[in-house]
Amino acid sequence: MDVAEVLLAVPREDFLPADQRALAGEDRPLPIGHGQTSSQPRTVAAMLALLDVHRGHRVLDVGAGSGWTTALLAELVGPTGSVLGIELSPALARWGAANVAARKRSWAAVREAAPGVLGAPDEGPYDRVLVSAEARRLPESLVDQLGPAGILVIPVGGLMTRVERSSDGSVRTTEHGAYRFVPLL
Ligand SMILES: C[S@@+](CC[C@H](N)C(=O)[O-])C[C@H]1O[C@@H](n2cnc3c(N)ncnc32)[C@H](O)[C@@H]1O
């Protein structure tokens, strides 16, 4: 499945609070509680396209929130891959984990961030890292979680940023337009 197909296959409304579900088709961020949002679908599509996910990839989804992006990534990697969603808010992590579990994709899960830890370095490296919250500066600790030929997509200082690690370990950073996000804490 490609990005357009997974966006059709994983209904956004299943990852929204009941009072927002009727708005799922609107191309704008929607509140998911706890001061957080479900990202604008067009932005999610652009980030997933930049991430270039393949079947079998190991993916880290930082800022998993409702679990929607984790569920989308699960369809892209398929059962030979894996997706680990990490969420800072304990309440959102519980809800996001339940939303992802309901889709019965055993290779995808959401859990709460470990205190003081960005991402999940102990379980890396990852082929792909998606971050759905905005950093002020590129977090080196997330770049370090990329394996060879790994790609990180993260909003940094208002600009969508793609970091690609080549197989010799060197890193290439490119920018892909202006976006607004909740802060990465
Ligand atoms: C735009 S929202 C949720 C988007 C989410 N991918 C979805 O599909 O619903 C970004 C999330 O990042 C979380 N967040 C912020 N800083 C974080 C951190 N250091 N580690 C993990 N999650 C973080 C917020 O709590 C928030 O739920």
The ligand as a MOL file (V3000), in Angstrom:
LIG
                    3D

  0  0  0     0  0            999 V3000
M  V30 BEGIN CTAB
M  V30 COUNTS 27 29 0 0 0
M  V30 BEGIN ATOM
M  V30 1 C 0.3690 16.4560 16.9380 0
M  V30 2 S 0.2150 15.5250 18.4170 0 CHG=1
M  V30 3 C -0.2760 13.8800 18.0360 0
M  V30 4 C -0.1140 13.3780 16.6270 0
M  V30 5 C -0.2150 11.8930 16.5280 0
M  V30 6 N 0.8510 11.3880 15.6910 0
M  V30 7 C -1.5640 11.4060 16.0480 0
M  V30 8 O -1.6320 10.7670 14.9900 0
M  V30 9 O -2.5550 11.6030 16.7610 0 CHG=-1
M  V30 10 C 1.9020 15.3580 18.9750 0
M  V30 11 C 2.0940 14.5580 20.2230 0
M  V30 12 O 3.4760 14.6200 20.6040 0
M  V30 13 C 3.5200 14.3940 22.0020 0
M  V30 14 N 4.8610 14.7210 22.4940 0
M  V30 15 C 5.4120 15.9300 22.7220 0
M  V30 16 N 6.6840 15.7840 23.1500 0
M  V30 17 C 6.9400 14.4440 23.1860 0
M  V30 18 C 8.0610 13.6460 23.5470 0
M  V30 19 N 9.2150 14.1950 23.9650 0
M  V30 20 N 7.9750 12.3000 23.4560 0
M  V30 21 C 6.8170 11.7160 23.0410 0
M  V30 22 N 5.7030 12.4100 22.7020 0
M  V30 23 C 5.7760 13.7550 22.7580 0
M  V30 24 C 2.3750 15.2410 22.5300 0
M  V30 25 O 1.9650 14.8270 23.8240 0
M  V30 26 C 1.3100 15.0240 21.4510 0
M  V30 27 O 0.4010 14.0030 21.8080 0
M  V30 END ATOM
M  V30 BEGIN BOND
M  V30 1 1 1 2
M  V30 2 1 2 3
M  V30 3 1 2 10
M  V30 4 1 3 4
M  V30 5 1 4 5
M  V30 6 1 5 6
M  V30 7 1 5 7
M  V30 8 2 7 8
M  V30 9 1 7 9
M  V30 10 1 10 11
M  V30 11 1 11 12
M  V30 12 1 11 26
M  V30 13 1 12 13
M  V30 14 1 13 14
M  V30 15 1 13 24
M  V30 16 1 14 15
M  V30 17 1 14 23
M  V30 18 2 15 16
M  V30 19 1 16 17
M  V30 20 1 17 18
M  V30 21 2 17 23
M  V30 22 1 18 19
M  V30 23 2 18 20
M  V30 24 1 20 21
M  V30 25 2 21 22
M  V30 26 1 22 23
M  V30 27 1 24 25
M  V30 28 1 24 26
M  V30 29 1 26 27
M  V30 END BOND
M  V30 END CTAB
M  END
